[in-house]
Amino acid sequence: MRDAARRFLVFLLAALSALSAAAQEIADAQIPQLRVGIVAFLRPSPNEPIIAPTVKLLQKLFPRTRVSTSVMTMQELSRAIQNRSVDIFIASAGFYRQESVNGASAIAAVAHVTHPNPNSSEGSAFVVRRDLPVSSIEELKGLRLMAATPDGFTAMRVAQGELLERGYDPLTFFGSTQYSGPGEKIAEIVKSLKGGTVDVGIFRTCWIEDWMRAHPQDKYEFRVIEPKTTIGACQSSTALYPSWVIAATPHLSPDVSRTIAKAILDMPATDSGHFWSLITDFSSIDNLFRKLRIGPYQYLREWSVRRIWESYGTILIAAFLALLALVAHAVRTSQLVKKRTSALRDSLAREKELKRAAMQAADHIERLQRSGIIGQISSMIAHELRQPLATLSLYTKGLRRMIRPGIDPQSVLGILDQIENQTERINSIVENVRSYAKSKTASRSPADLREICRAAIRSWQETGRYQNVSVHFSAQESIWLTVNSLEWELVVLNLIKNAAEAQKNMDHGLVSVNLARRSDNRAELTVSDNGPEVGEQVLEALSKPLASTKAEGLGLGISIVRSILEAHGARLEFSRNTPSGLCATVSIPLS
């Protein structure tokens, strides 16, 4: 018995503590005035029975606060929220979502014991006279419409969303549209339907059923088009949306909002079965407003950065990614083009090189062919000259025996010596030509290149040609080589002859022959003239085999010179002289 008394005492203290805390919370939340705004709804409304108990609860919750209520149109209530002249309001869920952009916050939504889900409680019904020959929403196109207001949620917006969902423009779907006005003026729609002045009326779900129950004479006058959703005995032509909402304005303190929310949610159901419940999903309303481009989505009616992003964000992202892919493709293509261009350039370079090699091969073949002709000519010359030369030699010897008395023998002998020397020289030349024709190698022996140059100059001077051209020779020292002296004399003689011929029409020509030892173990022989200026074509032609600068020349002289020099490892190059003329340079290895 004593334990039971102790437990009762603990329970009593705990209850008193809880009551004290609740009283303290209510006291902390007391405000001097609580202004409640109620949107002018269409009567009769199934949700109307919850309004009076809710106001009474608020008055009891704040006993020292003056709780005032005001019924306003949607436009008036919207201005009151913005002007901070209401603290909480009761309206359709659609109106609340429009005002959420101004900071309104939902506390609870109306539900019913027969359909307790507040997320889907209301819709709209297209109502016609029973005798009107239409059975689908599509058949309503072009008919005369009457609704309560142009911006009521279930009175117009939900029905417009249904038409838009079916691909119709709700602003042009009906032939004409009239409005009765809010509140009890909605009865004008019924009167107009019965009188035949309009064909279609839009009502909130359950409104027409409540009307026919209150007016039994109209029970069989009307019907709902395409009743696809039912709530109890009520029919709807559209999808269902959240019902009425009680919401706090942004300037109401959080403590007061929390106190109201707790009391509202604990409020028992009314005799009609209505109660306040938490609402968790406004997405259906948001999607409706987005399609209609109203409320928070009003900006979609105007072109702006936000609308462009909302409407075409995915497309813009795809376009941007496509652009990036295109740029990447262009960069890759550019790199491939560069690679291909480089490969093509290399291919062209190889092709040019092959062409150059082919041309060199063709030139070589031509040179061989022309050299073959020269060989044949050389054989002919050698064959034909041997007999006259032999005869000349016999006559010379006979002349020695036939010298008559009285003639100065020394003078005759001198002439004969010259004839014999020249005969031997001609014979040596013929033997060398025969050697070239038979591809034989001429014999070589040590010789002083300086003396070979002097001998060539004497031979040139003895010819007596081009008396207007003088030859100047310069050599600081002797340069010994193992060579065929006659071949090298022929080289120097040919170079001097070419230089002199270039100046044959000048008054005072000069051929300069210079021999010097270089520091790289080579000797250099230059034969230059001060003849006419040499063109690029002439200079280029001199570098080819069997080339000649004279129109009537076969190019044999330079070709023979090059052959002799190449056989001795030397090379011949031509360059322009300053200020005019040509310079032939022979580079000779000494080892």
C-alpha positions in Angstrom: 0.0 0.0 0.0 2.8 2.3 0.9 4.6 1.5 -2.5 1.4 2.3 -4.5 1.1 5.7 -2.7 4.7 6.4 -3.5 4.2 5.6 -7.3 1.1 7.8 -7.4 3.0 10.7 -5.8 5.8 10.4 -8.4 3.2 10.3 -11.3 1.5 13.4 -9.9 4.7 15.3 -9.6 5.6 14.4 -13.2 2.2 15.5 -14.5 2.4 18.8 -12.6 5.9 19.3 -14.0 4.7 18.7 -17.6 1.7 21.0 -17.2 4.0 23.7 -15.8 6.4 23.3 -18.8 3.5 23.5 -21.2 2.1 26.5 -19.4 5.5 28.2 -19.5 5.8 27.4 -23.2 2.4 29.0 -23.9 3.3 31.9 -21.8 6.6 32.4 -23.6 4.7 32.3 -26.9 2.0 34.8 -26.0 1.7 37.7 -28.5 -0.6 40.8 -28.3 -2.4 39.9 -31.6 -2.9 37.0 -33.9 -4.3 37.8 -37.3 -5.8 34.9 -39.3 -6.5 35.3 -43.0 -9.0 33.0 -44.7 -9.3 32.8 -48.5 -12.9 33.3 -49.8 -13.8 29.7 -50.6 -16.6 28.4 -52.8 -19.6 27.4 -50.7 -20.7 24.8 -50.0 -17.2 23.4 -49.2 -16.5 20.1 -47.5 -13.6 21.6 -45.7 -15.6 24.5 -44.2 -16.4 22.6 -40.9 -12.8 22.7 -39.8 -12.5 26.5 -39.8 -14.5 27.4 -36.7 -12.9 24.7 -34.5 -9.5 25.9 -35.6 -10.2 29.5 -34.8 -11.6 28.5 -31.4 -8.4 26.4 -30.7 -6.2 29.4 -31.5 -8.3 31.6 -29.1 -7.9 29.1 -26.4 -4.2 28.6 -27.1 -3.5 32.3 -26.7 -6.0 33.5 -24.0 -4.4 36.9 -23.6 -4.1 37.5 -27.4 -6.7 39.0 -29.6 -7.3 36.5 -32.4 -9.0 38.1 -35.4 -10.1 36.5 -38.6 -10.6 38.1 -42.0 -12.1 36.5 -45.2 -10.3 37.8 -48.3 -10.1 37.2 -52.0 -6.8 35.6 -53.2 -5.6 39.0 -54.4 -6.4 40.6 -51.0 -4.8 37.8 -49.0 -1.7 37.9 -51.2 -1.3 41.7 -50.6 -1.9 41.1 -46.8 0.9 38.6 -46.7 3.3 40.9 -48.4 2.2 43.9 -46.2 2.6 41.8 -43.0 -1.0 42.4 -42.1 -1.8 38.7 -41.4 0.2 36.2 -39.3 -1.3 32.9 -40.5 -3.7 32.0 -43.2 -6.0 29.2 -44.4 -6.2 28.7 -48.2 -5.9 26.1 -50.9 -2.6 24.3 -51.3 -2.2 26.0 -54.7 -2.5 29.4 -53.3 0.0 28.5 -50.6 2.6 27.3 -53.1 2.2 30.6 -55.0 2.9 32.5 -51.8 5.8 30.3 -50.8 8.0 32.5 -52.9 7.1 35.3 -50.4 8.3 33.2 -47.4 5.1 31.4 -46.4 5.6 28.1 -44.6 3.0 25.3 -44.3 2.1 24.1 -40.9 -0.5 21.4 -41.7 -3.1 20.4 -44.3 -6.7 19.2 -44.1 -7.4 15.5 -44.2 -10.5 13.4 -43.7 -11.0 10.1 -41.9 -12.2 8.5 -45.2 -9.2 9.7 -47.2 -6.5 10.6 -44.6 -3.7 11.3 -47.2 -3.5 15.1 -47.4 -1.1 14.9 -50.4 -4.1 13.9 -52.7 -7.5 15.2 -51.5 -8.8 17.6 -54.1 -9.3 17.9 -57.8 -11.6 19.5 -60.4 -14.7 18.3 -62.3 -15.9 19.3 -65.8 -19.7 19.3 -65.3 -22.3 19.5 -68.1 -26.0 19.0 -68.4 -27.0 15.4 -68.5 -28.6 15.8 -72.0 -25.5 17.4 -73.6 -24.2 14.9 -76.2 -20.5 14.8 -75.0 -18.7 12.1 -73.2 -15.0 13.1 -73.2 -12.9 16.2 -72.4 -11.8 16.4 -76.0 -15.4 16.9 -77.1 -15.6 20.0 -74.9 -13.4 21.9 -77.3 -15.1 25.1 -78.6 -18.0 25.0 -76.1 -18.9 27.8 -73.7 -17.3 27.6 -70.2 -18.1 29.2 -66.9 -15.8 29.0 -63.8 -15.7 30.8 -60.4 -12.4 32.7 -60.8 -9.6 32.8 -63.4 -6.9 32.0 -60.8 -8.7 29.7 -58.4 -6.7 26.5 -57.8 -9.5 23.9 -58.1 -11.8 26.4 -59.7 -9.5 26.8 -62.8 -5.8 25.9 -62.5 -6.2 22.1 -62.0 -8.6 21.9 -65.0 -6.2 23.9 -67.1 -3.4 21.5 -66.2 -5.5 18.6 -67.3 -6.1 20.2 -70.7 -2.4 21.0 -71.0 -1.6 17.4 -70.2 -3.7 16.3 -73.2 -1.9 18.7 -75.5 -4.4 21.6 -75.6 -3.9 25.2 -75.0 -6.2 26.0 -72.0 -6.5 29.6 -73.0 -7.9 28.8 -76.4 -9.6 25.4 -75.8 -13.1 26.8 -75.1 -15.1 28.9 -77.4 -15.8 31.4 -74.6 -15.1 31.7 -70.9 -17.2 33.5 -68.2 -16.6 33.9 -64.4 -19.2 33.9 -61.7 -17.1 35.2 -58.9 -15.9 33.6 -55.6 -17.9 32.4 -52.6 -21.6 31.8 -53.0 -21.6 33.4 -56.4 -20.6 30.0 -57.8 -24.3 29.1 -57.8 -24.5 31.3 -61.0 -22.7 28.5 -62.8 -25.5 26.0 -62.0 -28.1 28.5 -63.0 -26.3 29.2 -66.3 -25.9 25.5 -67.0 -29.6 24.8 -66.4 -30.6 27.9 -68.5 -28.3 26.8 -71.4 -26.3 30.0 -71.6 -23.1 28.0 -70.9 -22.2 24.4 -71.8 -19.5 23.5 -69.3 -18.8 24.4 -65.6 -15.7 23.8 -63.6 -16.2 22.8 -59.9 -14.0 21.6 -57.1 -14.3 17.9 -56.4 -17.5 17.1 -54.3 -19.0 20.5 -54.9 -21.7 19.4 -57.4 -22.5 16.3 -55.3 -23.0 18.5 -52.2 -25.2 20.9 -54.3 -27.4 18.0 -55.6 -27.8 16.7 -52.0 -28.9 20.2 -50.9 -31.1 20.6 -54.0 -32.7 17.2 -54.7 -34.6 18.6 -57.7 -31.2 18.9 -59.5 -30.1 15.4 -58.7 -30.4 14.2 -62.4 -29.6 17.4 -64.1 -25.8 17.2 -64.3 -23.0 14.7 -64.8 -19.2 14.8 -64.5 -17.1 14.3 -67.7 -14.6 11.4 -67.5 -14.8 10.8 -63.8 -11.4 9.2 -63.3 -10.9 9.6 -59.6 -13.3 9.2 -56.8 -13.2 10.4 -53.1 -16.0 8.6 -51.4 -19.1 9.4 -53.4 -17.4 12.3 -55.2 -16.1 12.3 -58.8 -13.2 14.2 -60.3 -12.1 14.7 -64.0 -8.5 15.4 -63.0 -5.8 14.1 -60.8 -5.9 14.8 -57.1 -3.8 17.4 -55.3 -3.2 18.5 -51.6 -6.2 20.1 -49.8 -6.4 23.2 -47.8 -3.3 24.4 -45.9 -2.8 26.4 -42.8 0.5 28.3 -43.1 2.6 30.9 -41.2 3.8 34.1 -42.8 7.6 34.8 -42.7 7.3 37.5 -39.9 5.6 35.1 -37.4 8.1 34.1 -34.7 9.3 30.5 -34.7 8.1 30.0 -31.1 4.6 30.9 -32.0 4.7 28.8 -35.1 5.9 25.8 -33.2 3.2 26.2 -30.5 0.5 26.5 -33.2 1.8 23.5 -35.1 1.8 21.3 -32.0 -1.8 22.3 -31.1 -3.1 22.0 -34.6 -1.7 18.5 -35.1 -3.1 17.4 -31.7 -6.6 18.8 -32.5 -9.2 16.0 -32.7 -11.3 15.4 -35.8 -14.4 17.4 -36.3 -17.9 15.9 -36.3 -17.6 15.9 -40.1 -14.4 13.8 -40.0 -11.9 16.6 -40.9 -8.6 17.0 -39.1 -5.2 18.7 -39.6 -2.3 16.5 -40.8 1.3 16.9 -41.8 1.7 17.3 -45.5 4.8 15.9 -47.1 4.5 16.3 -50.9 3.8 19.5 -52.9 5.5 18.2 -56.1 2.2 17.7 -57.9 1.3 21.3 -57.4 4.9 22.4 -58.4 4.7 20.4 -61.6 1.2 21.9 -62.4 2.5 25.4 -61.9 5.6 24.7 -64.0 3.4 23.5 -66.9 1.1 26.5 -66.5 4.1 28.8 -65.9 2.5 30.5 -62.9 3.4 31.2 -59.3 7.1 30.4 -58.7 7.4 29.6 -62.4 6.0 32.9 -63.7 9.5 33.7 -65.0 9.0 31.0 -67.7 6.6 33.3 -69.5 9.5 35.6 -70.1 12.9 34.9 -71.7 15.6 35.2 -69.0 18.8 33.4 -68.0 16.8 31.4 -65.4 14.2 30.3 -67.9 16.7 29.5 -70.6 18.5 27.3 -68.0 15.4 25.7 -66.7 14.0 25.0 -70.2 17.1 24.2 -72.1 19.7 23.4 -69.4 20.1 19.8 -70.5 20.3 20.8 -74.2 22.9 23.5 -73.4 25.0 21.0 -71.4 24.7 18.6 -74.3 25.6 21.3 -76.8 28.6 22.3 -74.6 29.8 18.8 -74.4 29.3 18.4 -78.1 31.3 21.6 -78.6 34.1 20.2 -76.4 34.0 17.0 -78.4 34.1 19.0 -81.6 37.1 21.1 -80.3 38.8 17.9 -79.2 38.1 16.3 -82.6 39.4 19.5 -84.3 42.6 19.4 -82.2 43.1 15.7 -82.9 42.4 16.3 -86.6 44.8 19.1 -86.7 47.5 16.9 -85.1 46.8 14.2 -87.5 46.9 16.6 -90.4 50.3 17.9 -89.1 51.5 14.3 -88.9 50.2 13.5 -92.3 51.6 16.7 -93.7 55.0 15.9 -92.2 54.8 12.4 -93.6 53.8 13.8 -97.0 56.6 16.3 -96.8 59.1 13.6 -96.0 57.6 11.5 -98.8 58.0 14.4 -101.3 61.6 14.9 -100.1 62.3 11.2 -100.7 60.7 11.5 -104.1 62.8 14.5 -104.9 65.9 12.7 -103.8 64.9 9.7 -105.9 64.3 12.0 -108.9 67.7 13.6 -108.3 69.4 10.2 -108.1 67.5 9.1 -111.2 68.7 12.3 -113.0 72.2 11.7 -111.9 72.0 8.1 -113.1 70.6 9.3 -116.4 73.4 11.9 -116.7 75.9 9.2 -115.9 74.5 6.9 -118.6 74.6 9.9 -121.0 78.2 10.5 -120.0 79.1 6.9 -120.5 77.4 7.0 -123.9 79.2 10.2 -124.9 82.4 8.8 -123.4 81.9 5.7 -125.6 81.7 7.9 -128.7 84.8 9.7 -127.6 86.6 6.4 -127.1 85.7 5.4 -130.6 86.8 8.8 -132.0 90.0 8.5 -129.9 90.7 5.0 -131.5 90.1 6.4 -134.9 92.4 9.3 -134.3 95.1 7.1 -132.8 94.8 4.6 -135.7 94.9 7.3 -138.5 97.7 9.4 -137.0 100.2 6.7 -136.4 101.1 6.2 -140.1 101.6 10.0 -140.9 103.6 10.4 -137.7 105.8 7.4 -138.7 106.2 8.8 -142.2 107.1 12.2 -140.7 109.7 10.6 -138.5 111.2 8.8 -141.6 111.3 12.0 -143.6 113.1 13.7 -140.7 115.7 11.0 -140.6 116.2 11.1 -144.3 116.6 14.8 -144.3 119.5 14.4 -141.8 121.3 12.2 -144.4 120.6 14.6 -147.3 122.1 17.7 -146.0 124.0 19.4 -148.9 127.4 21.1 -148.5 127.1 24.8 -148.0 124.1 24.8 -145.8 124.7 25.6 -142.2 124.2 22.2 -140.6 123.4 23.7 -137.1 120.4 25.6 -138.3 119.0 22.7 -140.1 119.7 20.4 -137.2 117.9 22.9 -134.9 114.8 22.7 -137.0 115.0 19.0 -137.3 115.4 18.8 -133.5 112.1 20.8 -133.1 110.4 18.6 -135.6 111.6 15.5 -133.9 110.6 16.8 -130.4 107.1 17.7 -131.6 106.8 14.4 -133.3 107.6 12.6 -130.1 105.1 14.8 -128.3 102.4 14.0 -130.8 103.2 10.3 -130.4 102.9 10.6 -126.6 99.6 12.3 -126.9 98.4 9.6 -129.2 99.5 6.9 -126.9 97.7 8.5 -124.0 94.5 8.8 -126.1 94.9 5.1 -126.9 95.3 4.4 -123.3 91.9 6.2 -122.5 90.2 4.4 -125.3 91.5 1.0 -124.0 90.8 1.9 -120.4 94.4 1.7 -119.5 96.1 3.6 -116.7 98.9 6.1 -117.7 102.3 5.6 -116.0 103.1 7.9 -113.1 106.4 9.2 -111.6 107.5 11.8 -109.2 107.3 15.3 -110.7 107.5 19.0 -109.6 104.0 20.5 -110.2 105.6 24.0 -110.4 107.8 22.9 -113.4 104.7 21.2 -115.0 102.9 24.5 -114.8 105.8 26.4 -116.4 106.1 23.8 -119.2 102.3 24.2 -119.9 102.7 28.0 -120.0 105.7 27.7 -122.4 103.6 25.3 -124.6 100.8 27.8 -124.7 103.0 30.8 -125.5 104.7 28.8 -128.3 101.3 28.4 -130.0 101.2 32.2 -130.5 97.5 32.4 -130.1 95.7 35.3 -128.5 98.6 37.8 -128.4 96.3 40.2 -126.5 96.2 37.9 -123.5 99.2 37.6 -121.2 99.8 34.8 -118.6 101.2 35.5 -115.1 102.4 32.6 -113.0 103.0 32.6 -109.2 104.5 29.8 -107.1 106.5 30.2 -103.9 107.9 26.7 -103.7 108.2 23.4 -105.5 105.4 20.9 -104.9 106.3 17.2 -105.7 103.6 14.7 -106.7 103.6 11.2 -108.2 101.7 11.9 -111.4 101.7 11.5 -115.2 103.4 14.7 -116.1 102.0 14.9 -119.6 98.4 14.6 -118.2 98.9 17.3 -115.7 100.5 19.6 -118.4 97.4 18.9 -120.4 95.2 19.9 -117.4 97.1 23.2 -116.9 97.2 23.9 -120.7 93.4 23.3 -121.1 92.6 25.6 -118.2 94.9 28.4 -119.6 93.4 27.9 -123.1 89.8 28.2 -121.7 90.7 31.4 -119.7 92.5 33.0 -122.8 89.6 32.1 -125.1 87.2 33.9 -122.7 89.2 37.1 -123.2 89.9 36.9 -127.0 87.9 40.0 -127.8 89.4 42.1 -125.0 92.3 44.5 -125.6 94.4 43.5 -122.6 93.5 40.1 -121.2 95.2 38.5 -118.2 95.3 34.9 -117.1 96.6 34.4 -113.6 98.0 31.0 -112.6 98.8 30.5 -108.9 100.2 27.4 -107.1 100.4 27.2 -103.3 100.6 24.7 -100.5 97.6 24.7 -98.0 97.7 23.9 -94.3 95.4 20.8 -94.7 98.1 18.8 -96.6 96.7 19.8 -99.9 98.0 21.9 -102.8 95.8 24.4 -104.6 96.1 25.5 -108.3 94.0 28.4 -109.5 93.6 29.6 -113.1 91.6 32.9 -113.2 90.7 35.5 -115.8 89.1 38.9 -116.0 86.8 38.1 -118.9 83.1 38.8 -119.1 80.7 38.3 -116.2 79.7 34.7 -115.9 75.9 33.9 -115.6 74.3 31.3 -113.3 73.4 29.0 -116.2 77.1 29.0 -117.4 78.4 28.3 -113.9 75.9 25.5 -113.5 76.7 24.0 -116.9 80.4 23.9 -116.0 79.7 21.5 -113.2 78.2 18.9 -115.6 80.2 16.3 -117.5 81.1 17.1 -121.1 80.0 20.7 -120.6 81.3 23.6 -122.7 80.7 27.4 -122.5 81.3 27.7 -126.3 78.4 27.0 -128.7 80.7 24.9 -131.0 82.4 23.0 -128.2 81.8 19.4 -127.3 83.1 19.9 -123.7 85.9 17.4 -124.3 88.6 19.6 -122.8 86.9 20.0 -119.4 85.8 16.4 -119.4 89.4 15.2 -120.0 90.6 17.6 -117.3 88.1 16.2 -114.8 88.9 12.6 -115.7 92.6 13.2 -115.1 92.1 15.0 -111.8 89.6 12.4 -110.5 92.2 9.7 -111.4 94.7 11.5 -109.1 92.2 12.2 -106.3 91.9 15.9 -107.1 88.8 17.9 -107.8 87.9 20.9 -110.0 85.5 23.7 -109.0 84.5 26.9 -110.8 83.5 30.2 -109.2 82.9 33.8 -110.3 86.0 36.0 -110.2 85.8 39.5 -108.8 84.8 41.9 -110.4 84.2 39.7 -113.5 85.5 36.6 -115.2 85.9 33.0 -114.0 88.2 31.2 -111.6 89.0 27.5 -111.9 90.3 25.9 -108.6 92.1 22.5 -108.5 92.4 21.0 -105.0 95.1 18.3 -104.9 95.9 15.9 -102.1 99.6 15.7 -101.3 99.6 12.3 -99.6 
